[in-house]
Amino acid sequence: TPHNKHSTFLSSKSTCPTHPQYPQQQKKESIMSGVPKLNVSQTKLDKLAADLEKLQIPAAVKVGDGSAPPVPVFQRQGYLEKLGHTRRKWFKRFFVLRDSFLLSYNLQKSDYTVEPRACVHLGNSKIQLMAHGEKPFCFFVTTMEKDQFMFAAETEEERQAWIKDIEIARTITHANMVKLAVENQCLAEEKGVADVTMEVSTSALSLFSNSEYIKNTPLTGGAEGWLRTLGFNPDFSKTDGKFKAAKKSQLKKCYFMLRDSQLLMFNGGDILTKPRGVMYLVGTITEVTEEDEGLFRFVCRSPQCGDLIELVATSEKQRARWVQALKIGSRVTYPDFKLLLKEHELLATLTMTPRASAPSAPNKPADKTDAPPAPLLAE
């Protein structure tokens, strides 16, 4: 089967390449220049700063009775029926909607963190409502790669709830995050509060609206390529309790794809909708670890959920690229998307009003040649 040379989106028909492919970086021009700055009262700045500080990102949530470790945040979870591709019959599956991904899990074999049985990338996908035979509450998803998936809910209310969340999920992409952050920053600069949004904001505005980042990063974001690893949440008993003790022969070479907020791991030739493991990056910390024997190590871990993967690159350049991409991926999330929308809402409320002109002396008309006064923010 021919391999997809530049697999930007996951495809049930595509397979993992047998050698790494790294798309060339494409230059982009910053759209933030020449925006006028206005004077704003300190009271307005303090209020905006206080509002921005209230915005927080939950990285994990408790499920069930709360006795199990927390799992990464999600927009929706529950059972749906899915029509099989090869065997045209319905299968009941447990699905979790996280950011721009819909993942299915076998709850009898694993929790819904790093071991999904399948995943669908919803970024910029199309959704249709339809009936199928005896299943009246179906919806049809077509991905950017033209892969098609048929799902069935039990009730119309349940179908509408899934559709509503999937419609939001399809917009949570790196490209849209960059566009929204840039729009917010332009709005902030236009209203004279750019310094406040950059310094106080808890959203990803300062990250995605950075002109150097925009110039040097493809709008699709992400990364992909071959790395060595012991896998997700490895058993360290085989390496004397330390990842560093693992010999090169113990490390398995796997193909990794970073799409929006998800890190997916494949073996060569795997179908790209069936990863061997997936790590959700929200709230994760990515760090460079000690280098030895020419192995360029780094680790990505989730303090809230306890998930961890340690990776080995073949060069310092490759490691640096992955470390940056993983840090970016941890902010291409539904919580961050909501923060940017809320931030946009706060900035939009700072409406501008003209300053009233000084009253004229008795029997003396106002000077029509005076320049118009500088605008102030409305109270």
Rosetta blueprint (number, residue, H / E / L):
1 T L
2 P L
3 H L
4 N L
5 K L
6 H L
7 S L
8 T L
9 F L
10 L L
11 S L
12 S L
13 K L
14 S L
15 T E
16 C L
17 P L
18 T L
19 H L
20 P L
21 Q L
22 Y L
23 P L
24 Q L
25 Q L
26 Q L
27 K L
28 K L
29 E L
30 S L
31 I L
32 M L
33 S L
34 G L
35 V L
36 P L
37 K L
38 L L
39 N L
40 V L
41 S L
42 Q H
43 T H
44 K H
45 L H
46 D H
47 K H
48 L H
49 A H
50 A H
51 D H
52 L H
53 E H
54 K L
55 L L
56 Q L
57 I L
58 P L
59 A L
60 A E
61 V E
62 K L
63 V L
64 G L
65 D L
66 G L
67 S L
68 A L
69 P L
70 P L
71 V E
72 P E
73 V L
74 F L
75 Q L
76 R E
77 Q E
78 G E
79 Y E
80 L E
81 E E
82 K E
83 L E
84 G L
85 H L
86 T L
87 R L
88 R L
89 K L
90 W E
91 F E
92 K E
93 R E
94 F E
95 F E
96 V E
97 L E
98 R E
99 D L
100 S L
101 F E
102 L E
103 L E
104 S E
105 Y E
106 N L
107 L L
108 Q L
109 K L
110 S L
111 D L
112 Y L
113 T L
114 V L
115 E L
116 P L
117 R L
118 A E
119 C E
120 V E
121 H E
122 L L
123 G L
124 N L
125 S L
126 K E
127 I E
128 Q E
129 L E
130 M E
131 A E
132 H E
133 G L
134 E L
135 K E
136 P E
137 F E
138 C E
139 F E
140 F E
141 V E
142 T E
143 T L
144 M L
145 E L
146 K L
147 D L
148 Q E
149 F E
150 M E
151 F E
152 A E
153 A L
154 E L
155 T L
156 E H
157 E H
158 E H
159 R H
160 Q H
161 A H
162 W H
163 I H
164 K H
165 D H
166 I H
167 E H
168 I H
169 A H
170 R L
171 T L
172 I L
173 T L
174 H H
175 A H
176 N H
177 M H
178 V H
179 K H
180 L H
181 A H
182 V H
183 E H
184 N H
185 Q H
186 C H
187 L H
188 A H
189 E H
190 E H
191 K L
192 G L
193 V L
194 A H
195 D H
196 V H
197 T H
198 M H
199 E H
200 V H
201 S L
202 T L
203 S L
204 A L
205 L H
206 S H
207 L H
208 F H
209 S L
210 N L
211 S H
212 E H
213 Y H
214 I H
215 K H
216 N H
217 T L
218 P L
219 L L
220 T L
221 G L
222 G L
223 A E
224 E E
225 G E
226 W E
227 L E
228 R E
229 T E
230 L E
231 G E
232 F E
233 N L
234 P L
235 D L
236 F H
237 S H
238 K H
239 T H
240 D L
241 G L
242 K L
243 F H
244 K H
245 A H
246 A L
247 K L
248 K H
249 S H
250 Q H
251 L L
252 K E
253 K E
254 C E
255 Y E
256 F E
257 M E
258 L E
259 R E
260 D L
261 S L
262 Q E
263 L E
264 L E
265 M E
266 F E
267 N L
268 G L
269 G L
270 D L
271 I E
272 L L
273 T L
274 K L
275 P L
276 R L
277 G E
278 V E
279 M E
280 Y E
281 L L
282 V L
283 G L
284 T L
285 I E
286 T E
287 E E
288 V E
289 T L
290 E L
291 E L
292 D E
293 E L
294 G L
295 L E
296 F E
297 R E
298 F E
299 V E
300 C E
301 R E
302 S L
303 P L
304 Q L
305 C L
306 G L
307 D L
308 L E
309 I E
310 E E
311 L E
312 V E
313 A E
314 T L
315 S L
316 E H
317 K H
318 Q H
319 R H
320 A H
321 R H
322 W H
323 V H
324 Q H
325 A H
326 L H
327 K H
328 I H
329 G H
330 S L
331 R L
332 V L
333 T L
334 Y H
335 P H
336 D H
337 F H
338 K H
339 L H
340 L H
341 L H
342 K H
343 E H
344 H H
345 E H
346 L H
347 L H
348 A H
349 T L
350 L L
351 T L
352 M E
353 T E
354 P L
355 R L
356 A L
357 S L
358 A L
359 P L
360 S L
361 A L
362 P L
363 N L
364 K L
365 P L
366 A L
367 D L
368 K L
369 T L
370 D L
371 A L
372 P L
373 P L
374 A L
375 P L
376 L E
377 L E
378 A L
379 E L
